[in-house]
Amino acid sequence: WRGQWLKLSGETKNVSGFDAKSLDEALQQGISLLVGAAAADSSYRYGGPAISDTEGLVWVGSVDSLQDYASVMQFLENVPNVGTVYPKEIGVTTMVFAVLPRAALRDIENAVASQSWVRRTIPSMGDSSSGMADSADLALELDR
């Protein structure tokens, strides 16, 4: 993949070219540009270091901004025993993340209990934009 990301902010224009081996890597570079990171996380690999290829699905509601997305990704990646996290489905204000190994879902649930900005919930039944909400193993909601 070869392309260019363009970030417009007021009168500021930031252009960043990229070469990537996969679409996932290209998206990671674009997201890094948008959230202000200096460069894409070089340790990011689709499939990551997880020892199991069975994924667990985490539905997250009230993801209203790119900063919310980045906060959720960082939180999930930093939970002990989580090997890999990647977005599986993106809705208007919801996301479904795949987590590997699936066994790390319990660790995520435990980590959420000590946070004030995120809580367990059930997926919104009215979320017609999410085809995977019913399949999620864990549902979280960002608190405002």
Buried (B, 14 or more C-beta within 10 A) or exposed (E): EEEEBEEEEEEEEEEBEBEBEEEBBBBBBBBBBBBEEEEBBEEBBEEBEBEEEEBBBBBBBBBEEEEBBBBBBEBBBEBEBBBBBBBBBEBEBBBBBBBBBBBBBEBBBEBBEEEEEBEEBEBBEEBEEBEBBEEBBBBBBBEE
